[in-house]
Amino acid sequence: MFVCCYNEDVMSSLKAGRLKMIMIRSPLFLKNIAHVTKRRYSKGMIRCRITFVMALGALLILQSVSPVLAKPCNPTEPDIMGPFYKPGAPERSSVGKGYILSGMVRSFKDCLPIEDAKIEFWLTGPDGHYDDKHRASVYTDSSGMYGFESNFPVNYGGRPAHIHIRVSAEGFRPLVTQHYPQQGTSRYSYDLILIPED
């Protein structure tokens, strides 16, 4: 790619062999700068260089901001709450052993992590019944991450094994959903995507 800014004085210098133009190999870095020997820069050349430097600065800013401008995430599908939800589950990250659920809570709008989101879990114990021993609340850390460990949920009433989840965070709609572990697995990464309030 060649960049050529010129006026009549510059063109005359070019014809006289007094102007050396340099190829720019990258839009972000200037390998060399065109310069004129045996005479001063014209006002037009100075204006052109100022415009180029400003454009280069704007490009650098866009490059630094672009990682933040993430695309929206698909919101997590809601699911029924069921009759066994009880508010006020104790804050703890484990109610058993054998299955680990972890992931990140994100915003649907920009896919960025949500800090301090509250996640409530409830599931059946090894005996196939719901009880207070198998309820828990956890909060996401500064990176939006969470982790929860439990026994592998037991099937009941013809339903597949599942873990109930309720997520709430300031500025977002509460999410109620369910996670369905696959038989033979011991862990799963599950991101929870919340929709901002109107």
C-alpha positions as CSV (number, residue, x, y, z in Angstrom):
1,M,0.0,0.0,0.0
2,F,1.3,3.4,-0.9
3,V,0.4,6.7,0.7
4,C,1.0,9.8,-1.4
5,C,0.1,13.3,-0.2
6,Y,1.2,16.0,-2.6
7,N,0.8,19.5,-4.0
8,E,2.6,21.3,-6.8
9,D,5.8,21.9,-4.8
10,V,6.0,18.2,-3.8
11,M,5.4,17.1,-7.4
12,S,8.1,19.3,-8.7
13,S,10.5,17.9,-6.1
14,L,9.5,14.4,-7.1
15,K,10.2,15.1,-10.8
16,A,13.6,16.6,-9.8
17,G,14.5,13.5,-7.9
18,R,14.5,15.3,-4.6
19,L,11.6,13.4,-3.0
20,K,11.9,9.8,-1.8
21,M,8.5,8.0,-1.2
22,I,8.5,5.0,1.1
23,M,6.1,2.1,0.9
24,I,4.1,1.5,4.1
25,R,3.9,-2.2,4.8
26,S,1.4,-2.0,7.8
27,P,-1.5,0.4,8.5
28,L,-0.4,0.7,12.1
29,F,3.3,1.3,11.7
30,L,5.3,3.8,9.6
31,K,8.5,2.2,8.4
32,N,9.7,5.4,6.9
33,I,8.6,8.9,6.2
34,A,8.7,10.6,2.9
35,H,11.0,13.5,3.0
36,V,12.2,16.3,0.8
37,T,15.8,17.3,0.5
38,K,17.3,20.7,-0.3
39,R,14.0,22.5,0.5
40,R,11.4,23.0,3.2
41,Y,8.1,21.2,3.4
42,S,5.3,23.1,1.8
43,K,2.2,23.9,3.8
44,G,0.2,21.4,1.9
45,M,2.7,18.6,2.7
46,I,2.6,19.6,6.4
47,R,-1.2,19.5,6.4
48,C,-1.2,16.2,4.7
49,R,1.2,14.7,7.3
50,I,-0.9,16.1,10.2
51,T,-4.0,14.5,8.7
52,F,-2.2,11.2,8.3
53,V,-1.0,11.2,11.9
54,M,-4.5,12.0,13.1
55,A,-5.9,9.1,11.1
56,L,-3.2,6.8,12.4
57,G,-4.1,7.7,16.0
58,A,-7.8,7.1,15.4
59,L,-6.9,3.6,13.9
60,L,-4.8,2.8,17.0
61,I,-7.7,3.8,19.3
62,L,-10.1,1.6,17.4
63,Q,-7.7,-1.3,17.6
64,S,-7.5,-1.0,21.4
65,V,-11.2,-0.7,21.8
66,S,-12.3,-3.4,19.4
67,P,-11.9,-6.3,21.9
68,V,-14.4,-4.7,24.3
69,L,-17.0,-4.3,21.5
70,A,-18.1,-7.9,21.8
71,K,-21.1,-9.3,20.0
72,P,-24.3,-10.2,21.9
73,C,-24.5,-13.7,23.5
74,N,-27.6,-15.9,23.0
75,P,-29.7,-15.7,26.2
76,T,-30.0,-18.9,28.3
77,E,-33.3,-20.6,27.6
78,P,-35.6,-20.5,30.7
79,D,-37.2,-23.6,32.1
80,I,-39.9,-24.3,34.7
81,M,-39.1,-23.5,38.3
82,G,-41.2,-26.5,39.6
83,P,-42.8,-26.8,43.0
84,F,-39.7,-27.4,45.2
85,Y,-38.0,-24.0,45.1
86,K,-37.4,-22.4,48.5
87,P,-35.8,-19.0,48.9
88,G,-33.0,-18.4,51.3
89,A,-30.7,-21.3,50.4
90,P,-27.5,-21.2,52.4
91,E,-24.4,-19.8,50.7
92,R,-22.1,-22.8,49.9
93,S,-20.5,-24.2,46.8
94,S,-20.9,-27.9,47.6
95,V,-23.8,-30.1,48.6
96,G,-22.3,-33.4,47.7
97,K,-19.7,-35.2,45.6
98,G,-19.6,-36.6,42.1
99,Y,-20.7,-33.7,39.7
100,I,-19.2,-30.3,39.2
101,L,-21.0,-27.5,37.3
102,S,-19.1,-24.3,36.6
103,G,-19.1,-21.4,34.1
104,M,-19.6,-17.7,33.8
105,V,-22.6,-15.4,34.1
106,R,-22.7,-13.0,31.2
107,S,-24.8,-10.2,29.9
108,F,-26.8,-10.9,26.7
109,K,-26.2,-7.3,25.5
110,D,-22.4,-7.4,25.2
111,C,-21.4,-10.8,26.5
112,L,-19.4,-9.3,29.3
113,P,-19.1,-11.1,32.7
114,I,-21.5,-10.1,35.5
115,E,-19.9,-9.8,38.9
116,D,-21.7,-10.7,42.2
117,A,-24.6,-12.4,40.5
118,K,-26.5,-14.8,42.8
119,I,-27.0,-18.3,41.6
120,E,-29.4,-20.6,43.5
121,F,-29.3,-24.4,43.0
122,W,-31.6,-27.1,44.2
123,L,-31.8,-30.8,43.2
124,T,-32.7,-34.3,44.5
125,G,-30.4,-36.0,46.9
126,P,-29.2,-39.6,46.4
127,D,-32.5,-40.8,47.8
128,G,-34.4,-39.1,45.0
129,H,-36.0,-36.5,47.2
130,Y,-35.6,-32.7,47.6
131,D,-34.4,-31.5,51.0
132,D,-32.6,-28.5,52.5
133,K,-29.3,-30.4,52.4
134,H,-29.3,-30.1,48.6
135,R,-29.9,-26.4,48.2
136,A,-27.2,-23.8,47.8
137,S,-26.4,-20.3,46.8
138,V,-23.2,-19.1,45.2
139,Y,-22.0,-15.7,44.0
140,T,-19.9,-15.0,40.9
141,D,-16.4,-13.5,41.4
142,S,-15.0,-10.4,39.7
143,S,-14.6,-12.4,36.5
144,G,-18.2,-13.6,36.5
145,M,-17.2,-17.1,37.3
146,Y,-19.0,-19.6,39.5
147,G,-18.6,-23.2,40.6
148,F,-20.9,-25.7,42.3
149,E,-20.5,-29.4,43.3
150,S,-23.2,-31.9,44.1
151,N,-24.1,-35.5,43.8
152,F,-25.3,-36.6,40.4
153,P,-29.1,-35.9,40.5
154,V,-31.4,-38.8,40.7
155,N,-34.3,-39.3,38.2
156,Y,-37.8,-39.2,39.5
157,G,-41.3,-39.3,38.1
158,G,-40.1,-40.2,34.7
159,R,-38.0,-37.0,34.4
160,P,-34.4,-37.0,33.3
161,A,-31.7,-36.0,35.9
162,H,-31.7,-32.3,36.3
163,I,-30.4,-29.4,38.5
164,H,-32.7,-26.4,39.1
165,I,-31.0,-23.0,38.7
166,R,-32.2,-19.4,39.5
167,V,-29.9,-16.5,38.7
168,S,-30.4,-12.9,39.8
169,A,-28.2,-9.8,39.4
170,E,-28.7,-6.1,39.8
171,G,-29.9,-4.5,36.5
172,F,-30.9,-7.9,34.9
173,R,-34.1,-10.0,34.7
174,P,-34.0,-13.0,36.9
175,L,-33.4,-16.3,35.1
176,V,-34.9,-19.6,36.1
177,T,-33.7,-22.6,34.1
178,Q,-32.5,-26.2,34.5
179,H,-29.3,-28.1,33.7
180,Y,-29.6,-31.7,32.5
181,P,-26.4,-33.7,33.2
182,Q,-25.6,-36.5,30.8
183,Q,-25.2,-40.0,32.2
184,G,-21.6,-41.0,32.6
185,T,-20.3,-37.4,33.0
186,S,-18.8,-35.8,36.1
187,R,-18.5,-32.1,35.1
188,Y,-19.9,-29.6,32.7
189,S,-19.2,-25.9,31.8
190,Y,-22.4,-24.0,31.6
191,D,-22.5,-20.2,31.0
192,L,-25.6,-18.4,32.1
193,I,-26.7,-15.4,29.9
194,L,-28.9,-12.8,31.5
195,I,-31.1,-10.2,29.7
196,P,-30.8,-6.6,31.0
197,E,-33.9,-5.0,32.5
198,D,-35.8,-2.6,30.2
